[in-house]
Amino acid sequence: MPNYQRMYAILCAAASEALDALPDTADNAEGRLLLQTALFQAEDIYIAQADDAGT
């Protein structure tokens, strides 16, 4: 069975590192917003599933 927790952690860490590497400029604003939104959505899903599983 795939280890979704590990995949989530790897992907979110990479997105977070990409955000840190991107300068906070107007040219990068859309890309930063897309990454931040995806991170928040993934976190919400992860937490909701953990709550549903009772952990």
CORWO-V664301 format. One record per backbone hydrogen bond with DSSP energy under -1.0 kcal/mol. CO is the residue of the C=O (numbers start at 0). NH is the residue of the N-H. Records with the same first field share a line. If there is no record, write none. Layout:
CO = NH ; NH
This chain:
1 = 3
2 = 6
3 = 7
4 = 8
5 = 9
6 = 10
7 = 11
8 = 12
9 = 13
10 = 14
11 = 15
12 = 16
13 = 17
14 = 18
15 = 19
16 = 20
17 = 21
22 = 24
27 = 31
28 = 32
29 = 33
30 = 34
31 = 35
32 = 36
33 = 37
34 = 38
35 = 39
36 = 40
37 = 41
38 = 42
39 = 43
40 = 44
41 = 45
42 = 46
43 = 47
44 = 48
45 = 49
46 = 50
47 = 51
48 = 52
49 = 54
